[in-house]
Amino acid sequence: MSQNDSRVIGFFAFASRNEVVCTEGAACIIAGSKESMVEYLKETDPANIKKHTIKKTRFGEIMQGLQYGAAYAFDEESYNCFYPLAREEGLDVQQADFQKQKLEGGRFFTVKILES
């Protein structure tokens, strides 16, 4: 167990165990704040916003998900928390250019471990 496993990276949302809020590319959205997640839900599923539960997610949970093949779409605030810890753990993650993302209409940076 890493000393960073309990560090909070951000928030995720779900309607049920099998219904996690994801991007169109099937990456679980990790928002830097609860308020940011509420805003994403308002944009993507305003009619069902009250059905969703928003919870903190920790570094260890994300690392475990990555090892099982999950993909995560981080907003800028959450990626700024995740990136240095991931590098410290030896993951070859890239620095994200969120300004470029915004210019291209995007807001998330997706991380997934690729099979070799």
C-alpha positions as CSV (number, residue, x, y, z in Angstrom):
1,M,0.0,0.0,0.0
2,S,1.3,3.4,-1.0
3,Q,1.5,6.3,1.4
4,N,-0.5,8.2,-1.2
5,D,-3.4,5.8,-1.4
6,S,-5.6,7.8,0.9
7,R,-5.0,11.1,-0.7
8,V,-8.2,12.6,-2.2
9,I,-7.9,13.3,-5.9
10,G,-11.4,14.5,-6.6
11,F,-15.0,13.4,-6.9
12,F,-16.9,11.0,-9.1
13,A,-20.7,10.5,-9.5
14,F,-22.9,7.5,-10.0
15,A,-26.6,6.7,-10.2
16,S,-26.1,3.0,-9.4
17,R,-23.2,0.6,-9.0
18,N,-23.1,0.0,-12.7
19,E,-24.0,3.6,-13.8
20,V,-20.9,5.8,-13.2
21,V,-20.8,9.2,-14.9
22,C,-18.4,8.9,-17.8
23,T,-17.4,10.8,-20.9
24,E,-18.6,9.6,-24.3
25,G,-15.3,7.8,-24.6
26,A,-16.3,5.7,-21.5
27,A,-13.8,7.3,-19.1
28,C,-15.0,7.9,-15.5
29,I,-15.1,11.6,-14.9
30,I,-13.1,12.8,-11.9
31,A,-13.9,16.4,-10.9
32,G,-11.7,18.5,-8.7
33,S,-14.6,19.6,-6.5
34,K,-18.2,18.5,-5.7
35,E,-19.4,21.8,-7.2
36,S,-17.6,21.0,-10.5
37,M,-19.2,17.6,-10.6
38,V,-22.7,19.1,-10.1
39,E,-22.0,21.5,-13.0
40,Y,-21.0,18.5,-15.3
41,L,-24.1,16.7,-14.3
42,K,-26.2,19.7,-15.1
43,E,-24.7,19.8,-18.5
44,T,-24.9,16.1,-19.3
45,D,-28.0,14.8,-17.4
46,P,-30.0,17.7,-16.0
47,A,-33.3,15.7,-15.7
48,N,-31.7,13.0,-13.5
49,I,-29.2,15.0,-11.4
50,K,-30.9,14.1,-8.2
51,K,-30.5,10.4,-8.9
52,H,-26.7,10.7,-8.7
53,T,-24.5,10.3,-5.7
54,I,-21.3,12.3,-5.6
55,K,-18.4,10.8,-3.6
56,K,-14.7,11.5,-3.0
57,T,-12.3,9.3,-4.8
58,R,-8.8,8.6,-3.5
59,F,-5.5,7.9,-5.3
60,G,-5.5,4.2,-4.3
61,E,-9.0,3.7,-5.7
62,I,-8.0,5.3,-9.0
63,M,-4.7,3.3,-9.2
64,Q,-6.7,0.1,-8.6
65,G,-9.2,1.0,-11.3
66,L,-6.4,1.7,-13.7
67,Q,-4.9,-1.7,-13.0
68,Y,-8.2,-3.3,-13.9
69,G,-8.3,-1.4,-17.2
70,A,-10.5,1.5,-16.3
71,A,-10.0,4.9,-17.9
72,Y,-10.4,8.2,-16.0
73,A,-11.1,11.6,-17.4
74,F,-9.7,14.3,-15.1
75,D,-10.6,17.9,-15.1
76,E,-7.7,20.4,-14.5
77,E,-8.1,20.6,-10.7
78,S,-8.2,16.8,-10.2
79,Y,-5.4,16.1,-12.6
80,N,-3.2,18.6,-10.8
81,C,-3.7,16.4,-7.7
82,F,-3.3,13.1,-9.5
83,Y,-0.3,13.9,-11.8
84,P,2.5,14.3,-9.2
85,L,1.4,11.2,-7.2
86,A,1.2,9.1,-10.4
87,R,4.7,10.1,-11.4
88,E,5.9,9.3,-7.9
89,E,4.4,5.8,-8.2
90,G,6.3,5.4,-11.5
91,L,3.4,5.8,-14.0
92,D,4.4,7.3,-17.3
93,V,1.7,9.9,-17.4
94,Q,1.9,13.0,-19.4
95,Q,1.6,16.6,-18.4
96,A,-1.8,17.9,-19.6
97,D,-2.3,21.0,-21.6
98,F,-5.7,22.2,-20.4
99,Q,-5.4,25.5,-22.2
100,K,-5.1,23.6,-25.5
101,Q,-8.0,21.3,-24.4
102,K,-10.2,24.3,-23.8
103,L,-9.4,25.9,-27.1
104,E,-10.4,22.6,-28.8
105,G,-13.6,22.4,-26.9
106,G,-12.5,19.8,-24.4
107,R,-12.1,19.9,-20.6
108,F,-10.8,16.5,-19.6
109,F,-7.5,14.7,-19.8
110,T,-7.9,10.9,-20.0
111,V,-5.6,8.4,-18.4
112,K,-5.6,4.7,-19.1
113,I,-2.9,2.1,-18.8
114,L,-2.2,0.7,-22.2
115,E,-1.5,-3.0,-22.6
116,S,1.9,-3.8,-24.1
